Amino acid sequence: MEPTFWLIILLIGIPVLFVLNDKYGWVDTAVGKPPVVEEEKVFKAPTANKLMKFTKKELIEFAENNDIVVTPSKTKAEIIKQIRKK
């Protein structure tokens, strides 16, 4: 075959391979994907007014669900302060 034929095949084939690689990720599976850095979850506490609507028991459950350590024997206002600190 003529060299111009191969040149045309290369000019058309290389961009097609790039598009297919983006779609199917052939190079990533052969080489391995780079490590993904997981972002740490940032806890955004609700306002004190919203927290005041909860009962003391609900505030303690809310803190436990969001991995916040609170002292359950404290008053409702002190529990809210502990949640807002986090």
Wavefront OBJ file of the C-alpha trace (Angstrom):
o trace
v 0.000 0.000 0.000
v 1.089 3.523 -0.589
v 2.519 5.727 2.174
v -0.196 8.354 1.625
v -2.829 5.755 2.472
v -1.143 5.056 5.841
v -0.807 8.771 6.506
v -4.537 9.262 5.943
v -5.320 6.280 8.207
v -3.124 7.781 10.961
v -4.642 11.241 10.614
v -8.140 9.817 10.967
v -7.388 6.952 13.365
v -5.477 8.766 16.115
v -8.249 11.262 17.000
v -10.801 8.428 16.887
v -8.668 6.418 19.326
v -8.446 9.417 21.680
v -12.231 9.782 21.683
v -12.750 6.069 22.264
v -10.167 6.086 25.068
v -12.032 8.913 26.796
v -15.257 6.944 26.528
v -13.984 3.497 27.555
v -10.833 4.376 29.546
v -8.525 1.780 28.020
v -5.314 3.468 29.109
v -6.551 3.931 32.689
v -7.333 0.242 33.041
v -3.983 -0.792 31.571
v -1.827 1.654 33.523
v -3.979 2.168 36.603
v -5.960 5.170 37.690
v -4.262 7.890 39.722
v -5.210 7.911 43.398
v -8.267 9.979 44.184
v -7.972 12.267 47.177
v -11.165 12.108 49.186
v -12.282 15.379 50.618
v -13.084 15.409 54.280
v -16.753 15.930 55.002
v -17.376 19.356 56.425
v -20.153 19.551 58.964
v -22.257 22.666 58.757
v -24.345 23.032 61.898
v -27.850 24.465 61.628
v -28.582 27.795 63.244
v -29.314 27.939 66.953
v -32.927 28.929 66.242
v -33.482 25.771 64.209
v -31.835 23.650 66.887
v -34.023 25.159 69.599
v -37.068 23.607 67.915
v -35.736 20.124 68.740
v -36.241 18.385 72.043
v -33.265 17.474 74.194
v -33.523 13.826 73.119
v -33.644 14.798 69.422
v -30.592 17.043 69.870
v -28.609 14.169 71.369
v -29.669 11.868 68.506
v -28.729 14.568 65.979
v -25.280 14.864 67.571
v -24.762 11.092 67.546
v -25.785 10.837 63.885
v -23.222 13.513 62.954
v -20.403 12.050 65.103
v -20.455 14.876 67.628
v -19.746 14.079 71.268
v -22.106 15.907 73.622
v -22.813 15.575 77.326
v -26.435 14.410 77.607
v -26.913 15.629 81.186
v -26.413 19.259 80.172
v -29.203 21.680 79.429
v -30.628 22.063 75.959
v -28.778 25.369 75.408
v -25.421 23.827 76.373
v -25.997 20.884 74.026
v -26.712 23.352 71.209
v -23.455 25.198 72.012
v -21.546 21.919 71.822
v -23.134 21.090 68.457
v -22.423 24.576 67.081
v -18.740 24.351 68.173
v -18.188 21.369 65.928
l 1 2 3 4 5 6 7 8 9 10 11 12 13 14 15 16 17 18 19 20 21 22 23 24 25 26 27 28 29 30 31 32 33 34 35 36 37 38 39 40 41 42 43 44 45 46 47 48 49 50 51 52 53 54 55 56 57 58 59 60 61 62 63 64 65 66 67 68 69 70 71 72 73 74 75 76 77 78 79 80 81 82 83 84 85 86
